[in-house]
Amino acid sequence: MMTRPAVPTPPTDFIGWPFDHWRTQVLRRAEFVVEDAPVGETVGENPNVQSAARPMTVPKEASASCEVAAGVLFSGAGGKRLLMGVDWMPESMVVLDEPAKIDDYLKPCEAVDLSTYLERFVRAA
């Protein structure tokens, strides 16, 4: 017979959730690939470039594109923000609370209130 596992001990340096009240937004972006990109001879044969842009603004020279939910932005009182999103490296994510880094991450994104984002899925289903 199996015994119940012990309750895990929380880390001593754990930082709790930073907000009493917050707004949640889903971050959407269009990711695309441009084949035969003019990047120079040092990259190899048939180079391509992967990048991102705001939805509906993919450049015409893109070979392939898709729109993705790239992260979630939490905004609290006093302008404090916390971002959790996908990184460009597979199976990695970023967690940011520094305003300048959040602003950089948001440049190719569209921020959609969570309720609006969920309504879009209900209508599409």
HELIX and SHEET records of a PDB file:
HELIX    1   1 GLU A   41  VAL A   43  5                                   3    
HELIX    2   2 ALA A   77  GLY A   79  5                                   3    
HELIX    3   3 PRO A   99  LEU A  106  1                                   8    
HELIX    4   4 LEU A  114  ALA A  124  1                                  11    
SHEET    1   A 5 ASN A  48  ALA A  53  0                                        
SHEET    2   A 5 TRP A  22  GLU A  35 -1                                        
SHEET    3   A 5 ALA A  64  GLY A  76 -1                                        
SHEET    4   A 5 ARG A  81  VAL A  86 -1                                        
SHEET    5   A 5 MET A  93  LEU A  96 -1                                        
SHEET    1   B 3 ASN A  48  ALA A  53  0                                        
SHEET    2   B 3 TRP A  22  GLU A  35 -1                                        
SHEET    3   B 3 GLU A 110  ASP A 113 -1                                        
END                                                                             
